[in-house]
Structure formats: C-alpha cells, structure tokens
Amino acid sequence: MKRFNTGEHRGSFEPFGNTVYCPFDPKLSIGGNKIRFIVDVASDPGSLAFDHFKELGRWISVDLKEDKIKSMVRKRVVDDLVAVDASGVNGFCKLWIYEHFIVRRVSWQFLVHDFCVTFAVGLDKISIPFLKRWAGLYRSADLGCLFRLRKD
C-alpha cells in the first residue's frame, strides 16, 4: 500500500476512505506483471469482493478492519439457524444439524480470522435460544444441559 505524507502530490494514487494509504500503487509489479486493484469498484459495495481480497481462506480488508467480515459471519450463522428452524425436521435432528453443519462451517472462520472472544459470545447469544427451543428446554434452563459430555 502506498502511504501519503501530508502535502504530498497524489498524482495517480487515490486514498481509500479516510486513511492515508492507497490500496493500489500503479508502479508496483510482481514478476513483470502489473498488480490489479484491491478495491473492485465494479462489484457491489456491500459485498466483501468490493474492498477485500482473499488469501488462504482469510478475507483481508483494505483498511485491515474485520467489521464487515464479522457482520458477514454473523449473517451467515443467523441465516443457517433460521433455515434449520424453518425445516420440517424434529428438534433433535435440528440439534444434530447444528452440531455437524453450522458449528463446523463457522469454525473455519474462527480458524482463519482473529475474532475476539466477545464476537463468539455474541454468536452464542444468537444461537442459544434456537438450541433451547429445539431441545424443548425452558428459556431459563441451565446451559449445562446443552453442552454436557455424552457419557455423563
């Protein structure tokens, strides 16, 4: 990324947002090939492809923030929970789908990104009401009922 100093003539460089960095330096090349833009203005501004690039499964933002990625992961978890809830299967099958599909799918995101613990707690607050309803537990039931070992 190109860093602008105060009063520097920008020329063909344009900063991204309110940062002092430019996501593209037209003079850089790798192996003689010009580098493409990181910000894809042709894509939807709400999508990750607009201002992120993917490296080894990890979405990296131009401004190095993970807010958009967190909202995408949260939306995906909520969409999965709603889809399982709307399916016609019984509660214990929904719990099985949660354990073997939704948790596995979101665990990859936690493996490649550096999400904080509070983000995981926020996802717990979203998913636990679904789990209690599917298991037939009261809202005030102890959470230990959901997360006990199988041999106990």
N, C-alpha and C positions, 0 to 999 in steps of 0.2 A: 504494500500500500504506500502511496505517496503521501508524505506529511507536508502540510503547508506551514510555512513560517509567517508571522504577521507581516503584512505589507508585501508579500511575495506575489509576483505576477503569475497568475494561474495558467494562462495560455490554454492548452488543450485539456488540462486537468480540471475536473469538477469535483468538489467535495460532496460526500454523501450525507444528507441530513444536516445536523448542526455540529458535525465533527470537523476536525482539522485534517482528516485523512481522505484520500481519494481511493476508491476501490479498484481503480484501473490506472495503470501507467502505460501509455501507448508506446513508450520507448523500450519497455521490457520485452524480452523474448526468451523462450526456452528451446534449446536445440535449433535455433534459427527460425522457429515458428512464433508468430505474434501471439500474445496472450489474449484470450477472449474476455469480454466484460464479465465481472462477477454479478453486477446488477443487470438483470434481464428486463428491460423496460417493456418488452413485448408481452410478457406474461402478466397474469392477474396480480395486482398489488397486494391482495390478501393471501396469496399463496406463498409457500416457502421458496419456490423457484424464483421469485422476484428479487429477493435480496439475500439469499442464502446459497451456499453450494454444499454439495455432499462429498464427504471424504471418509471412506471406510465405514459407511453407515451412519456417520455423525453429520448432522446439519450444522454448518458454521455460518454465522451471520456476518454481514459486512461490518457491523458495529460491535461484534463479539458479545452481544447480549443474547440471552436464551428465553426472553419473554414470549416471543412468537412460537418457539418450539414447545414451550410448556403449555401454551394455550392449545396447540395442535394435539399434543399428547392427551391433555385433559378432555378435549372434544372427542378424540378417538375412543377413550375409555367410556365416556358417557354414552356415545353412540352405540358401543358394543353392549353396555349394560341395558340400554333401552331396547336394543334389538333382541337380546336374550329374554328380557322381560316380556316382550310382545309375542314371543314364540309360543306355540301351543303345548310345550312340554311341561311336565310337572316340576315342582320346586327343587327336588333333589337332582334332577337332570340339569336344571339351570345352575345349581351349585357346581356340578361336575364340569359343565361348560366354562364356568367362571375360572375354576382352578386350572383346567387343562388348556384353555384357549386365551382368555382375557389376560390372566396373570402372566402367561408365557409371552404374549405379544407385547405387553408393556415392560416386561423385564429386560428386553433387548434395549429399549430406550434408556433405561436406567444404567445399563452396562456401558453404552457408548457416550452418554452425556453425563455431565457433572451436576445432576439435580441435587438440590438441598433436601434435607430431611423434612422441612416444612411443606415442600411440594408433595412428598409422599404422604404426609399426614392429611393434606388436603384431598388427595385422591381416596384415602381411607374414609374420610367423612362423606364422600360422594357414594362410595361403593357399599359401605356397611349397612345402610338402610335397605338396599336391594337384597343383600345377603340375609338379613334378618327376616325379611318378608318371604324370601324363597325357602328358608329353613323353617318357617312357621313360628318364629320366636317373637315375643313381645318387643316393643321398641325399647323398653327399659331393661331388657335381659342383659346378662353379663356377656361381654365379648369373648370371654374364655370359652364359651360354648362353641363358638365358631372356629377357634384356632387351636384346639387341643390336638394332641397326638392321637393317632388312630388306635394305638394299643392301650390307651387309658380308658 
